[in-house]
């Protein structure tokens, strides 16, 4: 029995489509494998960290005064309670003030 040229062309077309589908499926399985996803995530994090570090370094080089002032303000903000306690600890006469209590109210 002779197959018609149309049938042979359709079978060839089906085989090409099947091979293309299998290739796409293999590619997806590789790209979505846990190890590959992990490696891509690690690489993305590294690239982002390097980019952020470069950007930060450039900002510091371009605005050193503003950066120093900002760091100073953060330092004062973090030290505000000890500074306030030191100021309240003694009044002008050198006597302890009524507000002179430690952290536990003693």
CNS distance restraints for C-alpha pairs under 8 A (distance, minus, plus):
assign (resid   3 and name CA) (resid   7 and name CA) 6.37 0.50 0.50
assign (resid   3 and name CA) (resid   8 and name CA) 6.68 0.50 0.50
assign (resid   4 and name CA) (resid   8 and name CA) 6.41 0.50 0.50
assign (resid   5 and name CA) (resid   9 and name CA) 6.10 0.50 0.50
assign (resid   6 and name CA) (resid  10 and name CA) 6.15 0.50 0.50
assign (resid   7 and name CA) (resid  11 and name CA) 6.16 0.50 0.50
assign (resid   8 and name CA) (resid  12 and name CA) 6.19 0.50 0.50
assign (resid   9 and name CA) (resid  13 and name CA) 6.07 0.50 0.50
assign (resid  10 and name CA) (resid  14 and name CA) 6.09 0.50 0.50
assign (resid  11 and name CA) (resid  15 and name CA) 6.18 0.50 0.50
assign (resid  12 and name CA) (resid  16 and name CA) 6.24 0.50 0.50
assign (resid  13 and name CA) (resid  17 and name CA) 6.20 0.50 0.50
assign (resid  14 and name CA) (resid  18 and name CA) 6.08 0.50 0.50
assign (resid  15 and name CA) (resid  19 and name CA) 6.16 0.50 0.50
assign (resid  16 and name CA) (resid  20 and name CA) 6.10 0.50 0.50
assign (resid  17 and name CA) (resid  21 and name CA) 6.04 0.50 0.50
assign (resid  18 and name CA) (resid  22 and name CA) 6.11 0.50 0.50
assign (resid  19 and name CA) (resid  23 and name CA) 6.10 0.50 0.50
assign (resid  20 and name CA) (resid  24 and name CA) 6.21 0.50 0.50
assign (resid  21 and name CA) (resid  25 and name CA) 6.09 0.50 0.50
assign (resid  22 and name CA) (resid  26 and name CA) 6.10 0.50 0.50
assign (resid  23 and name CA) (resid  27 and name CA) 6.20 0.50 0.50
assign (resid  24 and name CA) (resid  28 and name CA) 6.20 0.50 0.50
assign (resid  25 and name CA) (resid  29 and name CA) 6.14 0.50 0.50
assign (resid  26 and name CA) (resid  30 and name CA) 6.26 0.50 0.50
assign (resid  27 and name CA) (resid  31 and name CA) 6.17 0.50 0.50
assign (resid  28 and name CA) (resid  32 and name CA) 5.88 0.50 0.50
assign (resid  29 and name CA) (resid  33 and name CA) 6.00 0.50 0.50
assign (resid  30 and name CA) (resid  36 and name CA) 7.25 0.50 0.50
assign (resid  31 and name CA) (resid  36 and name CA) 6.11 0.50 0.50
assign (resid  31 and name CA) (resid  37 and name CA) 7.02 0.50 0.50
assign (resid  32 and name CA) (resid  36 and name CA) 6.63 0.50 0.50
assign (resid  32 and name CA) (resid  37 and name CA) 6.12 0.50 0.50
assign (resid  33 and name CA) (resid  37 and name CA) 6.17 0.50 0.50
assign (resid  34 and name CA) (resid  38 and name CA) 6.04 0.50 0.50
assign (resid  35 and name CA) (resid  39 and name CA) 6.17 0.50 0.50
assign (resid  36 and name CA) (resid  40 and name CA) 6.16 0.50 0.50
assign (resid  37 and name CA) (resid  41 and name CA) 6.12 0.50 0.50
assign (resid  38 and name CA) (resid  42 and name CA) 6.14 0.50 0.50
assign (resid  39 and name CA) (resid  43 and name CA) 6.16 0.50 0.50
assign (resid  40 and name CA) (resid  44 and name CA) 6.11 0.50 0.50
assign (resid  41 and name CA) (resid  45 and name CA) 6.19 0.50 0.50
assign (resid  42 and name CA) (resid  46 and name CA) 6.19 0.50 0.50
assign (resid  43 and name CA) (resid  47 and name CA) 6.16 0.50 0.50
assign (resid  44 and name CA) (resid  48 and name CA) 6.10 0.50 0.50
assign (resid  45 and name CA) (resid  49 and name CA) 6.06 0.50 0.50
assign (resid  46 and name CA) (resid  50 and name CA) 6.17 0.50 0.50
assign (resid  47 and name CA) (resid  51 and name CA) 6.09 0.50 0.50
assign (resid  48 and name CA) (resid  52 and name CA) 6.07 0.50 0.50
assign (resid  49 and name CA) (resid  53 and name CA) 6.08 0.50 0.50
assign (resid  50 and name CA) (resid  54 and name CA) 6.15 0.50 0.50
assign (resid  51 and name CA) (resid  55 and name CA) 6.12 0.50 0.50
assign (resid  52 and name CA) (resid  56 and name CA) 6.02 0.50 0.50
assign (resid  53 and name CA) (resid  57 and name CA) 6.06 0.50 0.50
assign (resid  54 and name CA) (resid  58 and name CA) 6.12 0.50 0.50
assign (resid  55 and name CA) (resid  59 and name CA) 6.20 0.50 0.50
assign (resid  56 and name CA) (resid  60 and name CA) 6.20 0.50 0.50
assign (resid  57 and name CA) (resid  61 and name CA) 6.21 0.50 0.50
assign (resid  58 and name CA) (resid  62 and name CA) 6.14 0.50 0.50
assign (resid  59 and name CA) (resid  63 and name CA) 5.94 0.50 0.50
assign (resid  59 and name CA) (resid  64 and name CA) 7.93 0.50 0.50
assign (resid  60 and name CA) (resid  64 and name CA) 5.20 0.50 0.50
assign (resid  60 and name CA) (resid  67 and name CA) 6.41 0.50 0.50
assign (resid  63 and name CA) (resid  67 and name CA) 6.30 0.50 0.50
assign (resid  64 and name CA) (resid  68 and name CA) 6.13 0.50 0.50
assign (resid  65 and name CA) (resid  69 and name CA) 6.13 0.50 0.50
assign (resid  66 and name CA) (resid  70 and name CA) 6.10 0.50 0.50
assign (resid  67 and name CA) (resid  71 and name CA) 6.17 0.50 0.50
assign (resid  68 and name CA) (resid  72 and name CA) 6.10 0.50 0.50
assign (resid  69 and name CA) (resid  73 and name CA) 6.17 0.50 0.50
assign (resid  70 and name CA) (resid  74 and name CA) 6.22 0.50 0.50
assign (resid  71 and name CA) (resid  75 and name CA) 6.14 0.50 0.50
assign (resid  72 and name CA) (resid  76 and name CA) 6.22 0.50 0.50
assign (resid  73 and name CA) (resid  77 and name CA) 6.05 0.50 0.50
assign (resid  74 and name CA) (resid  78 and name CA) 6.14 0.50 0.50
assign (resid  75 and name CA) (resid  79 and name CA) 6.13 0.50 0.50
assign (resid  76 and name CA) (resid  80 and name CA) 5.75 0.50 0.50
assign (resid  79 and name CA) (resid  83 and name CA) 6.13 0.50 0.50
assign (resid  80 and name CA) (resid  84 and name CA) 6.01 0.50 0.50
assign (resid  81 and name CA) (resid  85 and name CA) 6.12 0.50 0.50
assign (resid  82 and name CA) (resid  86 and name CA) 6.13 0.50 0.50
assign (resid  83 and name CA) (resid  87 and name CA) 6.23 0.50 0.50
assign (resid  84 and name CA) (resid  88 and name CA) 6.15 0.50 0.50
assign (resid  85 and name CA) (resid  89 and name CA) 5.76 0.50 0.50
assign (resid  85 and name CA) (resid 100 and name CA) 7.54 0.50 0.50
assign (resid  86 and name CA) (resid  90 and name CA) 7.47 0.50 0.50
assign (resid  87 and name CA) (resid  91 and name CA) 7.91 0.50 0.50
assign (resid  88 and name CA) (resid  97 and name CA) 6.79 0.50 0.50
assign (resid  88 and name CA) (resid  99 and name CA) 6.92 0.50 0.50
assign (resid  88 and name CA) (resid 100 and name CA) 6.87 0.50 0.50
assign (resid  89 and name CA) (resid  96 and name CA) 5.84 0.50 0.50
assign (resid  89 and name CA) (resid  97 and name CA) 6.17 0.50 0.50
assign (resid  89 and name CA) (resid  99 and name CA) 7.46 0.50 0.50
assign (resid  89 and name CA) (resid 100 and name CA) 5.45 0.50 0.50
assign (resid  90 and name CA) (resid  94 and name CA) 5.19 0.50 0.50
assign (resid  90 and name CA) (resid  95 and name CA) 5.63 0.50 0.50
assign (resid  90 and name CA) (resid  96 and name CA) 5.02 0.50 0.50
assign (resid  90 and name CA) (resid  97 and name CA) 6.13 0.50 0.50
assign (resid  91 and name CA) (resid  95 and name CA) 5.98 0.50 0.50
assign (resid  91 and name CA) (resid  96 and name CA) 6.68 0.50 0.50
assign (resid  91 and name CA) (resid  97 and name CA) 6.45 0.50 0.50
assign (resid  96 and name CA) (resid 100 and name CA) 6.35 0.50 0.50
assign (resid 101 and name CA) (resid 105 and name CA) 5.44 0.50 0.50
assign (resid 101 and name CA) (resid 106 and name CA) 5.53 0.50 0.50
assign (resid 102 and name CA) (resid 106 and name CA) 5.76 0.50 0.50
